[in-house]
Amino acid sequence: SSTHGNRFVNHYVNDIGKDAYSTYAEEGLVMPVGSIAAKESFTIAKKNGKVRKGPLFLMEKMAPDAGFGETGDWKYAVILPNGKVMGETGAETGKKVAFCHGCHEAVLEGQDAMFFPDEDYRTAAQ
């Protein structure tokens, strides 16, 4: 994922949002409040093939009255491999994750800020 620091990512959506997300709707997608998307990231060293953990990227769909209107009702967070929260929307560290919404707002209207994996890598809701 070039937008996640050129790392490999595994993308997960919780039970609340998986059915909506798994439609891969490019127009009219509305993720339900409480949806959480998580991307665990990692790199693989070219020299020795060792896997290095990367940050965990999180998005949570908040209620319209929760104060996240500027980010389309999405709360973003990045957790570093050591467990430290690098940044979180709505917290003092919010500026550190402003880039998350900056990228996701490109699809805010039709896809409710959700990007989809390439078609070859998609799975259906289970």
Secondary structure, DSSP 4 states (H G I P E B T S, - for coil): -GGGTS-EEEEEE-HHHHHHHTT--SSS--PPTT-EEEEEEEEE-TTT--EEEEEEEEEEEPPTTSS-GGGTTEEEEEE-TTS-EEEETTSTTGGGGHHHHHHHGGGHHHHTT-----GGG-----
